[in-house]
Amino acid sequence: MNAKRSVNNSRAALLTSLAASSQTSAWDRWRLNPVVWLALAAAWVFGVGWLLDPIRPHAHDQLLDVPRYGLEIALGALSVVASVTLAFRLSRPNAATSVDIGLTLLAISAWAVTLAMAWAHPPIEPSMFGKRLSCEWEAFALSLPPAIAGVLMLRGGFVTRPWLAGVLLAFSAGALPAVFMQFACMIEPSHMISHHLLPAAIVTVLMGIVGALAVRPAANRR
Amino acid sequence: MLADIAAFETREQRWCDLMHAAQAGDSDAYHRLLSELSDVIERYLRRHFGRLPFEEDCIQDTLMNLHKARHTWSHKRAFGPWLFTIVRHTAIDAIRHSSRYHDALSAYADHQALDRIDACHSDAPEIGELLARLSDSQREILTLIKINGFTAREAGQRLGISTTAAKVRCHRAIAALRNQAATQSALTALGETPRSSNQDSTQVVVT
Protein backbone atom coordinates (compact mmCIF):
# COMPACT_ATOMS: atom_id res chain seq x y z
CA MET A 1 0.00 0.00 0.00
CA ASN A 2 2.80 2.37 1.01
CA ALA A 3 4.82 1.30 -2.03
CA LYS A 4 1.86 2.04 -4.32
CA ARG A 5 1.36 5.44 -2.71
CA SER A 6 5.07 6.20 -3.06
CA VAL A 7 4.95 5.23 -6.78
CA ASN A 8 1.93 7.48 -7.31
CA ASN A 9 3.69 10.29 -5.45
CA SER A 10 6.81 9.97 -7.59
CA ARG A 11 4.75 9.98 -10.79
CA ALA A 12 2.75 12.97 -9.62
CA ALA A 13 5.98 14.80 -8.80
CA LEU A 14 7.32 13.99 -12.26
CA LEU A 15 4.13 15.24 -13.93
CA THR A 16 4.28 18.48 -11.97
CA SER A 17 7.91 19.08 -12.86
CA LEU A 18 7.34 18.28 -16.55
CA ALA A 19 4.25 20.48 -16.72
CA ALA A 20 6.25 23.43 -15.45
CA SER A 21 8.05 23.69 -18.81
CA SER A 22 5.48 22.88 -21.44
CA GLN A 23 6.23 25.59 -23.97
CA THR A 24 8.33 24.64 -26.98
CA SER A 25 10.86 27.09 -28.37
CA ALA A 26 11.09 28.28 -31.95
CA TRP A 27 14.55 26.72 -32.19
CA ASP A 28 13.09 23.29 -31.29
CA ARG A 29 10.80 23.56 -34.30
CA TRP A 30 13.35 25.09 -36.69
CA ARG A 31 16.05 22.53 -35.98
CA LEU A 32 13.82 19.74 -37.31
CA ASN A 33 13.09 21.60 -40.52
CA PRO A 34 14.96 20.11 -43.51
CA VAL A 35 14.75 23.45 -45.36
CA VAL A 36 17.03 25.00 -42.73
CA TRP A 37 19.62 22.26 -43.22
CA LEU A 38 19.33 22.42 -47.01
CA ALA A 39 19.75 26.20 -47.09
CA LEU A 40 22.76 26.14 -44.77
CA ALA A 41 24.39 23.15 -46.47
CA ALA A 42 23.85 24.51 -50.00
CA ALA A 43 25.18 27.95 -48.98
CA TRP A 44 28.24 26.28 -47.41
CA VAL A 45 28.99 23.93 -50.31
CA PHE A 46 28.37 26.37 -53.15
CA GLY A 47 29.79 29.40 -51.32
CA VAL A 48 33.00 27.82 -50.06
CA GLY A 49 33.38 25.67 -53.20
CA TRP A 50 33.13 28.75 -55.38
CA LEU A 51 35.63 30.65 -53.20
CA LEU A 52 38.14 27.77 -53.26
CA ASP A 53 38.24 27.45 -57.04
CA PRO A 54 36.29 28.95 -59.93
CA ILE A 55 33.42 27.00 -61.45
CA ARG A 56 34.12 25.41 -64.85
CA PRO A 57 33.43 28.01 -67.60
CA HIS A 58 30.20 27.48 -69.55
CA ALA A 59 28.91 24.96 -66.96
CA HIS A 60 25.66 26.95 -66.68
CA ASP A 61 25.12 26.88 -70.44
CA GLN A 62 25.79 23.14 -70.60
CA LEU A 63 23.03 22.52 -68.02
CA LEU A 64 20.49 23.75 -70.53
CA ASP A 65 22.21 22.84 -73.79
CA VAL A 66 22.96 19.20 -72.90
CA PRO A 67 19.73 17.65 -71.58
CA ARG A 68 21.37 14.48 -70.22
CA TYR A 69 23.89 16.53 -68.25
CA GLY A 70 21.13 18.81 -66.95
CA LEU A 71 19.05 15.76 -65.97
CA GLU A 72 22.00 14.21 -64.12
CA ILE A 73 22.57 17.36 -62.05
CA ALA A 74 18.82 17.82 -61.44
CA LEU A 75 18.39 14.21 -60.28
CA GLY A 76 21.42 14.57 -58.03
CA ALA A 77 19.88 17.65 -56.43
CA LEU A 78 16.52 15.89 -56.18
CA SER A 79 18.15 12.90 -54.43
CA VAL A 80 19.73 15.21 -51.88
CA VAL A 81 16.44 17.03 -51.23
CA ALA A 82 14.42 13.81 -51.01
CA SER A 83 16.84 12.01 -48.72
CA VAL A 84 17.32 14.88 -46.31
CA THR A 85 13.57 15.50 -46.19
CA LEU A 86 13.00 11.85 -45.32
CA ALA A 87 15.82 11.88 -42.74
CA PHE A 88 14.20 14.83 -40.97
CA ARG A 89 10.77 13.24 -41.23
CA LEU A 90 12.16 10.20 -39.49
CA SER A 91 12.99 12.42 -36.52
CA ARG A 92 9.25 12.90 -35.90
CA PRO A 93 7.48 9.78 -34.61
CA ASN A 94 5.15 8.27 -37.20
CA ALA A 95 5.72 11.07 -39.72
CA ALA A 96 7.51 9.08 -42.45
CA THR A 97 5.51 6.67 -44.57
CA SER A 98 6.61 3.82 -46.80
CA VAL A 99 5.62 5.99 -49.79
CA ASP A 100 8.18 8.61 -48.68
CA ILE A 101 10.82 5.92 -48.43
CA GLY A 102 9.88 4.51 -51.84
CA LEU A 103 9.99 7.91 -53.56
CA THR A 104 13.36 8.71 -52.01
CA LEU A 105 14.83 5.39 -53.13
CA LEU A 106 13.39 6.01 -56.59
CA ALA A 107 15.08 9.43 -56.82
CA ILE A 108 18.42 7.99 -55.65
CA SER A 109 18.13 5.07 -58.08
CA ALA A 110 17.32 7.42 -60.98
CA TRP A 111 20.40 9.51 -60.16
CA ALA A 112 22.52 6.33 -59.94
CA VAL A 113 21.27 5.31 -63.40
CA THR A 114 22.18 8.69 -64.94
CA LEU A 115 25.63 8.49 -63.30
CA ALA A 116 26.13 4.98 -64.68
CA MET A 117 25.14 6.26 -68.12
CA ALA A 118 27.49 9.23 -67.73
CA TRP A 119 30.28 6.81 -66.85
CA ALA A 120 29.60 4.61 -69.90
CA HIS A 121 28.73 7.39 -72.35
CA PRO A 122 29.67 10.85 -71.04
CA PRO A 123 27.05 13.46 -72.01
CA ILE A 124 29.83 16.01 -72.52
CA GLU A 125 33.11 15.36 -74.30
CA PRO A 126 35.60 14.31 -71.57
CA SER A 127 38.41 16.81 -71.04
CA MET A 128 40.61 18.37 -68.37
CA PHE A 129 38.89 21.68 -68.94
CA GLY A 130 37.86 23.24 -65.61
CA LYS A 131 39.96 20.87 -63.45
CA ARG A 132 40.11 21.89 -59.81
CA LEU A 133 43.29 21.55 -57.76
CA SER A 134 42.11 18.89 -55.31
CA CYS A 135 38.45 18.25 -55.80
CA GLU A 136 38.44 14.94 -53.86
CA TRP A 137 39.64 16.67 -50.67
CA GLU A 138 37.27 19.55 -51.33
CA ALA A 139 34.41 17.04 -51.55
CA PHE A 140 35.39 15.58 -48.16
CA ALA A 141 35.89 18.94 -46.51
CA LEU A 142 32.65 20.34 -47.88
CA SER A 143 30.57 17.34 -46.80
CA LEU A 144 31.70 16.96 -43.20
CA PRO A 145 30.31 20.20 -41.66
CA PRO A 146 26.80 19.64 -43.13
CA ALA A 147 26.90 16.03 -41.94
CA ILE A 148 27.86 17.01 -38.40
CA ALA A 149 25.34 19.87 -38.32
CA GLY A 150 22.62 17.51 -39.55
CA VAL A 151 23.38 14.95 -36.87
CA LEU A 152 23.22 17.66 -34.20
CA MET A 153 19.92 18.87 -35.62
CA LEU A 154 18.42 15.37 -35.77
CA ARG A 155 19.42 14.74 -32.16
CA GLY A 156 16.74 17.26 -31.25
CA GLY A 157 14.04 14.91 -32.51
CA PHE A 158 12.86 11.43 -31.60
CA VAL A 159 14.33 9.25 -34.34
CA THR A 160 12.56 5.90 -34.47
CA ARG A 161 14.67 4.46 -37.32
CA PRO A 162 18.17 5.74 -36.55
CA TRP A 163 20.06 3.66 -39.14
CA LEU A 164 17.90 4.84 -42.01
CA ALA A 165 17.93 8.45 -40.81
CA GLY A 166 21.69 8.44 -40.21
CA VAL A 167 22.54 6.94 -43.60
CA LEU A 168 20.14 9.24 -45.47
CA LEU A 169 21.54 12.30 -43.77
CA ALA A 170 25.12 11.22 -44.45
CA PHE A 171 24.19 10.48 -48.06
CA SER A 172 22.74 13.98 -48.46
CA ALA A 173 25.83 15.55 -46.92
CA GLY A 174 28.12 13.50 -49.16
CA ALA A 175 26.06 13.81 -52.34
CA LEU A 176 25.68 17.60 -52.21
CA PRO A 177 29.42 18.28 -52.79
CA ALA A 178 29.46 15.43 -55.35
CA VAL A 179 26.70 17.16 -57.33
CA PHE A 180 28.55 20.47 -57.00
CA MET A 181 31.80 18.87 -58.26
CA GLN A 182 29.97 17.34 -61.21
CA PHE A 183 28.85 20.86 -62.03
CA ALA A 184 32.01 22.79 -61.20
CA CYS A 185 34.88 20.42 -62.00
CA MET A 186 36.18 18.71 -65.14
CA ILE A 187 34.08 16.04 -66.90
CA GLU A 188 35.76 12.65 -67.19
CA PRO A 189 34.23 9.26 -66.22
CA SER A 190 37.04 7.80 -64.09
CA HIS A 191 37.65 11.20 -62.46
CA MET A 192 33.93 11.36 -61.62
CA ILE A 193 34.09 7.98 -59.87
CA SER A 194 37.36 8.42 -57.97
CA HIS A 195 37.25 12.14 -57.15
CA HIS A 196 33.56 13.03 -56.86
CA LEU A 197 31.55 9.92 -56.01
CA LEU A 198 34.06 7.95 -53.92
CA PRO A 199 34.36 10.71 -51.26
CA ALA A 200 30.55 10.85 -51.15
CA ALA A 201 30.37 7.07 -50.67
CA ILE A 202 32.97 7.14 -47.90
CA VAL A 203 31.18 9.99 -46.11
CA THR A 204 27.87 8.13 -46.46
CA VAL A 205 29.26 4.99 -44.83
CA LEU A 206 31.32 6.60 -42.07
CA MET A 207 28.96 9.43 -41.15
CA GLY A 208 26.03 7.05 -41.58
CA ILE A 209 27.38 4.86 -38.79
CA VAL A 210 28.27 7.84 -36.60
CA GLY A 211 24.92 9.49 -37.30
CA ALA A 212 22.90 6.36 -36.61
CA LEU A 213 24.57 5.89 -33.24
CA ALA A 214 24.28 9.56 -32.36
CA VAL A 215 20.62 10.12 -33.23
CA ARG A 216 19.14 7.14 -31.36
CA PRO A 217 16.65 8.33 -28.74
CA ALA A 218 18.49 6.16 -26.22
CA ALA A 219 21.74 7.99 -27.03
CA ASN A 220 20.03 11.25 -26.14
CA ARG A 221 18.67 9.91 -22.91
CA ARG A 222 21.69 8.18 -21.37
CA MET B 1 -19.16 0.57 -33.20
CA LEU B 2 -20.08 4.09 -34.27
CA ALA B 3 -20.06 5.15 -30.63
CA ASP B 4 -16.51 3.77 -30.27
CA ILE B 5 -15.34 5.69 -33.31
CA ALA B 6 -16.98 8.86 -32.00
CA ALA B 7 -15.36 8.38 -28.56
CA PHE B 8 -11.96 7.80 -30.22
CA GLU B 9 -12.31 10.94 -32.32
CA THR B 10 -13.37 12.99 -29.31
CA ARG B 11 -10.41 11.73 -27.31
CA GLU B 12 -8.02 12.37 -30.20
CA GLN B 13 -9.38 15.90 -30.62
CA ARG B 14 -9.09 16.58 -26.88
CA TRP B 15 -5.46 15.42 -26.84
CA CYS B 16 -4.68 17.53 -29.90
CA ASP B 17 -6.22 20.61 -28.26
CA LEU B 18 -4.41 20.02 -24.98
CA MET B 19 -1.05 19.48 -26.71
CA HIS B 20 -1.56 22.53 -28.89
CA ALA B 21 -2.26 24.61 -25.78
CA ALA B 22 0.72 23.02 -24.01
CA GLN B 23 3.07 23.90 -26.86
CA ALA B 24 1.86 27.49 -26.55
CA GLY B 25 2.84 27.46 -22.86
CA ASP B 26 -0.35 26.39 -21.02
CA SER B 27 1.05 24.41 -18.07
CA ASP B 28 -2.38 23.38 -16.75
CA ALA B 29 -3.37 21.88 -20.09
CA TYR B 30 -0.06 20.08 -20.25
CA HIS B 31 -0.48 18.70 -16.73
CA ARG B 32 -4.00 17.50 -17.58
CA LEU B 33 -2.73 15.88 -20.77
CA LEU B 34 0.20 14.11 -19.12
CA SER B 35 -1.99 12.87 -16.25
CA GLU B 36 -4.47 11.42 -18.71
CA LEU B 37 -1.71 9.94 -20.85
CA SER B 38 0.05 8.30 -17.92
CA ASP B 39 -3.04 6.13 -17.37
CA VAL B 40 -3.32 5.44 -21.10
CA ILE B 41 0.35 4.43 -21.21
CA GLU B 42 -0.10 2.14 -18.21
CA ARG B 43 -3.04 0.37 -19.87
CA TYR B 44 -1.18 0.13 -23.20
CA LEU B 45 1.88 -1.43 -21.57
CA ARG B 46 -0.20 -3.97 -19.67
CA ARG B 47 -2.17 -4.93 -22.77
CA HIS B 48 0.88 -5.31 -25.04
CA PHE B 49 3.69 -6.38 -22.73
CA GLY B 50 1.91 -7.81 -19.67
CA ARG B 51 2.90 -6.76 -16.18
CA LEU B 52 6.50 -5.68 -16.52
CA PRO B 53 8.58 -5.80 -13.35
CA PHE B 54 9.82 -2.30 -14.16
CA GLU B 55 6.43 -0.97 -15.29
CA GLU B 56 6.50 2.24 -13.30
CA ASP B 57 10.02 3.06 -14.53
CA CYS B 58 8.84 2.44 -18.07
CA ILE B 59 5.81 4.73 -17.62
CA GLN B 60 7.95 7.52 -16.20
CA ASP B 61 10.58 7.02 -18.95
CA THR B 62 7.81 7.28 -21.53
CA LEU B 63 6.45 10.46 -19.95
CA MET B 64 9.94 11.98 -20.05
CA ASN B 65 10.38 10.94 -23.68
CA LEU B 66 7.00 12.47 -24.54
CA HIS B 67 8.12 15.66 -22.86
CA LYS B 68 11.45 15.73 -24.71
CA ALA B 69 9.74 14.96 -28.01
CA ARG B 70 6.74 17.27 -27.53
CA HIS B 71 8.01 19.68 -30.20
CA THR B 72 8.07 16.84 -32.76
CA TRP B 73 4.28 16.69 -32.78
CA SER B 74 2.64 18.97 -35.27
CA HIS B 75 -1.04 19.92 -35.09
CA LYS B 76 -1.30 18.84 -38.74
CA ARG B 77 -0.73 15.23 -37.70
CA ALA B 78 -2.76 12.79 -35.60
CA PHE B 79 -1.83 12.62 -31.94
CA GLY B 80 -2.54 8.93 -31.21
CA PRO B 81 -0.06 7.36 -33.66
CA TRP B 82 2.61 9.85 -32.56
CA LEU B 83 1.99 9.00 -28.91
CA PHE B 84 1.95 5.23 -29.29
CA THR B 85 5.07 5.21 -31.47
CA ILE B 86 6.96 6.85 -28.61
CA VAL B 87 5.37 4.52 -26.02
CA ARG B 88 6.21 1.41 -28.05
CA HIS B 89 9.81 2.47 -28.68
CA THR B 90 10.41 3.39 -25.07
CA ALA B 91 8.93 0.11 -23.83
CA ILE B 92 10.99 -1.98 -26.26
CA ASP B 93 14.09 -0.03 -25.32
CA ALA B 94 13.38 -0.60 -21.62
CA ILE B 95 12.83 -4.33 -22.19
CA ARG B 96 16.08 -4.60 -24.17
CA HIS B 97 17.92 -2.66 -21.52
CA SER B 98 16.45 -4.88 -18.84
CA SER B 99 17.37 -8.10 -20.68
CA ARG B 100 20.93 -6.80 -21.14
CA TYR B 101 20.98 -6.04 -17.43
CA HIS B 102 19.81 -9.57 -16.60
CA ASP B 103 22.34 -11.08 -19.03
CA ALA B 104 25.06 -9.12 -17.32
CA LEU B 105 23.79 -10.29 -13.96
CA SER B 106 23.79 -13.94 -15.01
CA ALA B 107 27.26 -13.57 -16.55
CA TYR B 108 28.37 -12.03 -13.33
CA ALA B 109 26.82 -14.92 -11.42
CA ASP B 110 28.70 -17.38 -13.65
CA HIS B 111 31.92 -15.78 -12.62
CA GLN B 112 30.99 -15.66 -9.02
CA ALA B 113 33.89 -17.71 -7.78
CA LEU B 114 32.83 -17.11 -4.23
CA ASP B 115 29.56 -18.94 -4.82
CA ARG B 116 31.25 -21.73 -6.72
CA ILE B 117 33.86 -22.24 -4.06
CA ASP B 118 31.16 -22.33 -1.43
CA ALA B 119 29.07 -24.87 -3.39
CA CYS B 120 31.94 -27.16 -4.54
CA HIS B 121 33.90 -27.29 -1.32
CA SER B 122 31.45 -27.98 1.44
CA ASP B 123 34.36 -28.92 3.68
CA ALA B 124 36.32 -25.77 2.79
CA PRO B 125 36.92 -23.16 5.48
CA GLU B 126 34.75 -20.05 5.80
CA ILE B 127 35.09 -17.36 3.11
CA GLY B 128 36.32 -14.91 5.74
CA GLU B 129 39.15 -17.26 6.64
CA LEU B 130 40.12 -17.66 2.95
CA LEU B 131 40.00 -13.93 2.40
CA ALA B 132 42.22 -13.37 5.40
CA ARG B 133 44.90 -15.48 3.74
CA LEU B 134 44.99 -13.29 0.63
CA SER B 135 47.42 -10.41 0.33
CA ASP B 136 46.15 -6.96 1.34
CA SER B 137 45.82 -5.71 -2.24
CA GLN B 138 43.89 -8.83 -3.31
CA ARG B 139 41.57 -8.69 -0.33
CA GLU B 140 41.01 -4.99 -0.89
CA ILE B 141 40.00 -5.35 -4.56
CA LEU B 142 37.75 -8.37 -3.89
CA THR B 143 35.98 -6.57 -1.08
CA LEU B 144 35.44 -3.48 -3.20
CA ILE B 145 34.18 -5.23 -6.35
CA LYS B 146 32.58 -8.48 -5.22
CA ILE B 147 31.26 -7.50 -1.79
CA ASN B 148 30.69 -3.74 -1.89
CA GLY B 149 29.52 -3.88 -5.50
CA PHE B 150 31.77 -1.19 -6.99
CA THR B 151 32.53 -1.37 -10.69
CA ALA B 152 36.11 -2.07 -11.75
CA ARG B 153 36.41 1.58 -12.76
CA GLU B 154 35.18 2.87 -9.41
CA ALA B 155 37.37 0.43 -7.50
CA GLY B 156 40.35 1.43 -9.66
CA GLN B 157 39.72 5.10 -8.90
CA ARG B 158 39.59 4.40 -5.18
CA LEU B 159 42.84 2.43 -5.25
CA GLY B 160 44.57 4.81 -7.63
CA ILE B 161 45.03 2.20 -10.37
CA SER B 162 43.63 1.89 -13.88
CA THR B 163 40.36 0.07 -14.66
CA THR B 164 42.27 -2.66 -16.49
CA ALA B 165 44.65 -3.13 -13.58
CA ALA B 166 41.67 -3.38 -11.22
CA LYS B 167 40.07 -6.05 -13.41
CA VAL B 168 43.33 -8.01 -13.64
CA ARG B 169 43.92 -7.75 -9.91
CA CYS B 170 40.39 -8.92 -9.18
CA HIS B 171 40.70 -11.82 -11.62
CA ARG B 172 43.95 -12.92 -10.01
CA ALA B 173 42.50 -12.55 -6.54
CA ILE B 174 39.66 -14.89 -7.48
CA ALA B 175 42.15 -17.37 -8.94
CA ALA B 176 44.20 -17.20 -5.76
CA LEU B 177 41.06 -17.68 -3.68
CA ARG B 178 40.11 -20.69 -5.74
CA ASN B 179 43.59 -22.17 -5.33
CA GLN B 180 43.46 -21.53 -1.61
CA ALA B 181 40.15 -23.34 -1.35
CA ALA B 182 41.34 -26.32 -3.43
CA THR B 183 44.58 -26.62 -1.45
CA GLN B 184 42.67 -26.31 1.80
CA SER B 185 40.27 -29.09 0.79
CA ALA B 186 43.11 -31.39 -0.26
CA LEU B 187 45.04 -30.78 2.94
CA THR B 188 41.94 -31.27 5.06
CA ALA B 189 41.40 -34.62 3.36
CA LEU B 190 45.04 -35.59 4.16
CA GLY B 191 44.66 -34.33 7.72
CA GLU B 192 47.39 -31.66 7.35
CA THR B 193 47.40 -28.03 8.43
CA PRO B 194 47.41 -25.52 5.58
CA ARG B 195 50.39 -23.17 5.17
CA SER B 196 49.90 -19.43 5.08
CA SER B 197 49.45 -17.75 1.69
CA ASN B 198 52.93 -16.18 1.74
CA GLN B 199 54.49 -19.65 1.75
CA ASP B 200 52.00 -21.20 -0.61
CA SER B 201 53.61 -22.06 -3.94
CA THR B 202 50.24 -21.82 -5.71
CA GLN B 203 49.86 -18.19 -4.72
CA VAL B 204 49.43 -15.95 -7.76
CA VAL B 205 51.60 -12.85 -7.84
CA VAL B 206 49.41 -9.77 -7.85
CA THR B 207 50.29 -6.74 -9.94
Interface residues (C-beta under 8 A of the other chain):
Chain A: V7 S10 R11 L14 L15 T16 L18 A19 A20 S22 Q23 T24 S25 D28 R29 L32 S91 R92 P93 N94 A95 G156 G157 F158 T160 P217 A218 N220 R221
Chain B: A22 Q23 A24 G25 D26 S27 D28 A29 Y30 H31 L34 S35 S38 E56 I59 Q60 D61 L63 M64 N65 H67 K68 A69 R70 H71 T72 W73 S74 R77 A78 P81 W82 T85 I86 H89 T90 D93 H97
